[in-house]
Amino acid sequence: MVTQRLDVFRQNYLVFGLPEEKISEIAELADFQTKLPNELLCGLGEKGSDLFVILDGRVNVTSEDGEKLAEIGPGAVIGEVALVDDLPRSANAVCITAVHFARLPAKELRAYMVKNKEVGFHMLANLSRVLSARLRTTNVVIDELAGKARDPWDFAT
């Protein structure tokens, strides 16, 4: 089971394209943990920039009012926004099932990226691609919603 979880870690987008040796070094920075169903992995507004890689299980990402933003599973990364901007968490991450994950402490991960600049650049490029894709998707959704918006006076009699 440990080998299978490490295989999942190797497939997360943050380390995509890195040599096996570097992926192993990054995995060594991680603290491997488990949370039970309904436990909070990280919460909206929390101060913390650690990164979480889901190795097994399912997690709901929800807004402040509890709206489900996404359901994620093995290989997904949580906390990349807080890692980049060092601001409080922007959503809740609640375990649906038992969740096995790797917690990468931000301080150690950042130090590793500074010490290994080529690897750090590669990881930041991967991160930028994913965040850019999410932003593009969000823009499309906003445009669609704006197109559906109607002036409330249209309904006045």
C-alpha positions, 0 to 999 in steps of 0.5 A, spaced: 500 500 500 505 504 501 508 503 494 502 504 491 501 511 495 508 513 493 506 511 485 500 516 486 505 522 489 509 521 483 503 522 478 501 529 482 502 535 477 506 539 481 512 534 480 510 532 473 516 531 468 521 531 474 527 526 474 525 520 479 531 522 484 528 529 485 521 526 486 523 522 491 527 527 495 521 532 495 517 526 497 522 525 503 520 532 505 512 530 506 509 528 512 504 522 511 497 522 514 490 520 514 484 523 516 477 520 517 470 522 513 468 528 515 474 531 518 477 537 515 483 537 511 484 544 511 479 550 513 477 557 509 481 562 513 486 558 516 493 561 516 497 556 513 501 554 506 502 547 507 501 543 501 497 537 501 497 531 496 491 526 496 494 519 495 487 515 497 480 517 498 476 523 496 475 530 498 470 535 497 472 543 496 467 547 499 466 555 499 464 559 505 457 557 505 458 550 504 457 550 496 461 544 493 466 547 488 470 540 487 470 533 489 478 531 488 481 524 489 488 521 488 493 525 485 490 532 487 494 537 490 490 542 495 493 548 498 497 551 492 494 558 492 496 559 499 503 556 498 504 561 492 501 567 496 502 566 503 495 568 505 489 564 509 486 558 505 481 560 500 476 554 501 474 548 506 477 541 504 473 536 507 474 528 507 468 524 504 472 518 505 478 516 509 483 520 506 491 518 506 495 524 504 502 527 504 503 534 507 509 538 504 510 543 509 511 550 506 517 552 509 521 546 507 518 545 500 520 553 499 527 552 502 528 545 497 525 549 491 530 555 492 536 550 494 534 546 487 533 552 483 532 548 476 527 543 480 523 549 483 522 553 477 520 546 474 515 546 479 513 553 479 511 552 471 507 546 473 503 550 478 502 556 473 500 552 468 494 549 473 492 555 476 492 559 469 487 553 466 483 554 473 483 561 471 481 560 464 475 556 466 473 561 471 472 566 466 468 562 462 463 560 467 463 568 469 462 570 462 456 564 462 453 567 468 453 574 466 450 572 460 444 569 464 443 575 468 437 579 467 435 586 470 430 585 475 426 590 472 425 586 466 420 582 471 416 588 474 409 589 471 
